[in-house]
Amino acid sequence: MKKETRERARTRLDERLEVLRPADRFKVPPKGWVRALRDALGMTGAQLGARMGIRPQTVEAIEKSEAAGTIQLNTLRRAAEALDCTLVYALVPNTSLEAMVNARARKIAMRELQRVAHTMRLEAQGTDDAHLETRIQAYIRDRLSERDLWNET
């Protein structure tokens, strides 16, 4: 995929994900969504079980596994359908994807430029920091490929 295509894809995805921020609006209730919705609807575990075609004990196990974060998506989807709900699944970045790429590129550029500056200072050829931002941008533009950003930690 070309760089411009990836940038457009990031921008489109950022726009779609923006409505999901802040992600804490979707914080799971302490006992899970299934239990919270079932309780709010006044539905018993046996009634939900009947709607799902499972035993009431299995409903209890589903609710416990959701609260523990171990539930499988297909099980959660079945419970959502039985509750006349839609399961929404998304990974919501903490910042924009473009900001993530830029921050990662900047971190790598800074690390490399600091290593080079240290070596040059040891050889009494130190550089000043007056043009650091220009050097960072040039390093990112000329030396970094987006595919290389995620090779190391």
Secondary structure, 3 states (H helix, E strand, C coil): CCHHHHHHHHHHHHHHHHCCCCHHHHCCCCCCHHHHHHHHHCCCHHHHHHHHCCCHHHHHHHHHHHHHCCCCHHHHHHHHHHCCCCCCCCCCCCCCHHHHHHHHHHHHHHHHHHHHHHHHHHCCCCCCCCCHHHHHHHHHHHHCCHHHCCCCC
